[in-house]
Amino acid sequence: MNLAEEMSRLARQAKAASRSLAKLSTAEKNACLLAMANALEEHGPAIQRANELDMAAGTQAGLTGAMLDRLKLDEKRIASIAKGLRDVAALPDPVGRILDERLRPNGLKLQKMTTPIGVVVIIYESRPNVTADAAGLCFKSGNATILRGGKEALNSNRAIAEVLVSAGRGQLAAFSEHAIQVVPTIDREAIQELLSLTQYVDVCMPRGGESLIRAVAECSKVPVIKHFKGVCHVFVDADADLKMAEEIVMNAKVQRPAVCNAMETLLIDRALAPAFLPVIANRLSEKNVELRVDQEARELLNGQDSISNTQTRIKLASEQDWFNEYNDYILNVRLVEGVQQAIDHINYYGSAHSDSIVTRNEARAKQFLAEVDSAAVYWNASTRFTDGGEFGMGAEIGISTDKVGARGPMGLDELTTYKWIGIGNGQVRS
């Protein structure tokens, strides 16, 4: 069987499985998820042995310490994965909800009801926990899933998926063995073949770096829900509480700088800059954050003796820097004239991910919230909250900056579509 035939078989099996999944009751789905969680813990040693193969191969291939840490599965992490499945089981079923209901003058009753999407392809890198997270969310929402993890985690991903499928089949006779499938090859051409099968695959959700997501979006013939990068901003308004602004800026930048909802550019109202910029520059320097600043900010900082020890960490920003997602201890800083200039900067240079204003001025805050064109916009809060767990969704399948379909953190609700149901008593259109 060649690669095209293999991917076609995988997709056909998933489509058939999606039909049977759509028939499962909430109780049946929850029972399977709880069985899967228990099985992951019971088979933890076998999963760890598979993971050790990946860890050894990764070490030999020269993966960084950070990459190896993301790859590693130990007893604690497996327990956390199992807890995630139990959390999903406890969430309301997103399928079968009535979103809208109307009665037409002719007596025709219309209902807009949520339904599963069908077959969801998840493409991701490194973290094998995504295998269980994605599979659990897709299963609860009635979708069959095809998982394509990174080659560095192939053994771990297979082991987890096998445990999930075995537990599901053991719990429920109607559980399809093809409800959760892992692409069995690391051949990159497999993705292109799989994402050309529009008759079977309904949507693709890539998770990873910008290069991976762009490559998937460019080759796919099925819809792709995505975000390319997270160029997130915090704007400190002239009426900001300075202490609050300090804490929000520090949290947004240094708590976890490598994630997509970390701040990459700090905008400061020009009127506030003499009081705020030197203070925040000193705090950021304590965390070894390199500042890439505009000319006005550099002149202001150069005139401050109290921050002379940070000068080696201050550079003049280039035009390209304002577009960059660093995922590192690097921060752009620009001074702006009021909220409108901040909004204009964000809408031009940003990635429509997450942006925040810090202010006590309600009118400016409402203008910012209304006019910044991003998936998540905050008033007096860190951008780091853009996350399914923090939004109360349980787990998340990813974050979308698209405007059609899902936007922002994607949980169970975002893994459904809807259909219209018409209930009549013989009506015909004249």
Sequence and secondary structure as in RCSB ss.txt:
>XXXX:A:sequence
MNLAEEMSRLARQAKAASRSLAKLSTAEKNACLLAMANALEEHGPAIQRANELDMAAGTQAGLTGAMLDRLKLDE
KRIASIAKGLRDVAALPDPVGRILDERLRPNGLKLQKMTTPIGVVVIIYESRPNVTADAAGLCFKSGNATILRGG
KEALNSNRAIAEVLVSAGRGQLAAFSEHAIQVVPTIDREAIQELLSLTQYVDVCMPRGGESLIRAVAECSKVPVI
KHFKGVCHVFVDADADLKMAEEIVMNAKVQRPAVCNAMETLLIDRALAPAFLPVIANRLSEKNVELRVDQEAREL
LNGQDSISNTQTRIKLASEQDWFNEYNDYILNVRLVEGVQQAIDHINYYGSAHSDSIVTRNEARAKQFLAEVDSA
AVYWNASTRFTDGGEFGMGAEIGISTDKVGARGPMGLDELTTYKWIGIGNGQVRS
>XXXX:A:secstr
  HHHHHHHHHHHHHHHHHHHTT  HHHHHHHHHHHHHHHHHTHHHHHHHHHHHHHHHHHHT  HHHHHHH   H
HHHHHHHHHHHHHHHS   TT EEEEEE TTS EEEEEEEE  EEEEE  S THHHHHHHHHHHHTT EEEEE  
GGGHHHHHHHHHHHHHHHHHH TT  TTSEEE     THHHHHHTT TTT  EEEE S HHHHHHHHHH SS B 
      EEEEE TT  HHHHHHHHHHHHHSSTTSTTSEEEEEEETTTHHHHHHHHHHHHHHTT EEEE HHHHHH
HHT GGGGGGGGGEEE  TGGGG    SSEEEEEEESHHHHHHHHHHHH  SSEEEEE S HHHHHHHHHH  SS
EEEESS GGG STTTTT SS SEEE  SSS  EEE SGGGEEEEEEEE SS    
